[in-house]
Amino acid sequence: MSAKIILDSKQFEITILRLCHQLIEQHNHFTDSVIIGLQPRGIYLAHRIQKELEKILKLKKIHCGDLDITFYRDDFRKKELIPNRTNIDFIIEDKNVILVDDVLFTGRTIRAGLDAMQAFGRPKDVELLVLVDRRFSRHVPIQAKYVGMTIDSIESQNVRVEWKETEGKDKITLLS
């Protein structure tokens, strides 16, 4: 299996900073906006964005939560899935929700996230932010508003996002 680094740690950092500035243009000071990261790996991006936004905007708290979608997935009976923990301690009713995941591929994870999110209220608006958009092979019509990078890849390839929180360094690799 061959591996090609498509984003190193410095580019990773710049990409997150750019996404934060795009969010600021749309959401100003986040008074009516919240961030929700999809478990298991979208939460790392969500929390990084939260911290960076708080630093840039000099705010004490931007609401950020973790959403487990395990039992909302359409394949949860077909393969062994390990539930994660949902941690949303704020109301999303009438809020602008920024739904965050690391990689957008088929769109099924995002669809499950939209379903799971309804248990916490009806948002005013939902926008999708992803670090990597694999724009081919969508199974559902979902498109991200904020995209770190777009990769044209075939279905047999894998995009691996490494986080310093779990793997010790930030890096995105395309595996063939």
Beta strands, then each sheet from edge to edge (+ up, - down):
strand 1: 3-7
strand 2: 33-38
strand 3: 64-67
strand 4: 96-104
strand 5: 125-134
strand 6: 146-151
strand 7: 158-162
strand 8: 171-175
sheet 1: 1+ 8- 7+
sheet 2: 3+ 2+ 4+ 5+ 6+
end
